[in-house]
Amino acid sequence: MSGEIKRFGIGARMSEGVSCNGIIWLAGQVGKPGDSVADQTRTCLAEVDRILAEAGTDKTRILSAQIWMADMADFAEMNSVWDAWVPQGHTPARATGEAKLATPDYRVEVIVTAALK
C-alpha cells in the first residue's frame, strides 16, 4: 500500500526510525556518555546499522547524514571512524555541525535518511 507508515523501535517519546514510500528516517543516534568521540561514533554507527537492518536495508542505501558534534575540534577523530565505516562508492550527502547535545557527555549524534530495498 502506497503511503504506509512503519515505525521501528517505538518508544514513549519517539521511534528509532520511521519509513514511508521507500524511505526511512532515523532518529539521532548517540553513544555511551563519557566515551571518547571515536567510541561514541562507533556506537552511533553500529546503531544505524542495526536499525537499517531491522528495516531490511543497509548503509549502502543511505541518502543523507547529519552529524552533530559538541566540539568541532573533534572532527578529525569522528571522521577517522566514519571513513572506515562508510562504504566507498556509496557515500551519502552529509553535513556536520557543532551543537549543544542532550547532555554534555554526548559528543556526537548521527542522523540518517536511507532508501529501503
Stockholm file with secondary structure:
# STOCKHOLM 1.0

chainA/1-117         MSGEIKRFGIGARMSEGVSCNGIIWLAGQVGKPGDSVADQTRTCLAEVDRILAEAGTDKTRILSAQIWMADMADFAEMNSVWDAWVPQGHTPARATGEAKLATPDYRVEVIVTAALK
#=GR chainA/1-117 SS CTTCEEEEEECSSCEEEEEETTEEEECCEECCTTSCHHHHHHHHHHHHHHHHHHTTCCGGGEEEEEEEESCGGGHHHHHHHHHHHSCTTCCCEEEEEECCCSSTTCCEEEEEEEECC
#=GC SS_cons         CTTCEEEEEECSSCEEEEEETTEEEECCEECCTTSCHHHHHHHHHHHHHHHHHHTTCCGGGEEEEEEEESCGGGHHHHHHHHHHHSCTTCCCEEEEEECCCSSTTCCEEEEEEEECC
//
